[in-house]
């Protein structure tokens, strides 16, 4: 790799890092909304079951078995998984940038040792 290739690679990774940070913000908002919707549905279902006189010990199990609540939990789990994947992708991009920096530092030292730089 030449220094120019490394600098182009770092520039591309920095653009990707910026895009991933923006994506992370959107995904964080999506997860928060999914969690909010899920929590509201759980609370609504609990109140509904209590008003029907359902035994308190059964409510937690019955709420989880509600199709609506289960679907919302599924959406929440997916939003969480996508958010975590984005966070991991961000770590990978940062690692790639660090690798480019290390290569540039090594090249600089080698040039200095050779008397060229």
Secondary structure as GFF3:
##gff-version 3
##sequence-region A 1 117
A	DSSP	alpha_helix	3	51	.	.	.	ID=ss1
A	DSSP	alpha_helix	56	65	.	.	.	ID=ss2
A	DSSP	alpha_helix	67	114	.	.	.	ID=ss3
###
